Amino acid sequence: MKDPKVKNQVRHSRRRFKQRLGIDLTPALYKDLLHKIQTGSLEMVEKQSNRVSVFKASINGENVRVVYDKNTKALITVLF
């Protein structure tokens, strides 16, 4: 079973994707974004701390910033 913090981060990111972009963050899209971040396919635009970084992504033609926690290896939220 996943760590409760990871579950909360995933839940939060799914809500923010729906709220801010009107996009359902499906397991496939979530996995794809994680893969792109972890393989260096997305450009890091800001390092907020030793564990949190912001990456530039294009989702359905929309340019967004995705916030990632390297300790939990989870998306935290999405920003415009």
Phi, psi and omega in degrees: 000143181289154174301139179303326179296318179296315178302317179294320178295318179296313179300315180297315181295321178298317179296317182290323176300316181291314183294314188270330184241347185070023183249132172282121178279087182289160176304324180293316179294318178301311180297320179297315179297317178300316180299315180296321178293312186289338178261000178082018180282339178257144181281128174281128181253341181199140173251112184277331178199187178293340182245340186248127178227155180247132182239146177272132180219158174242119181236119182052039178080359180261124176278122183224169174245130182250129181262129188234138176255112184287337179289316181267350183056046183226152171284141180260312183196177175233141181234159176278000000 
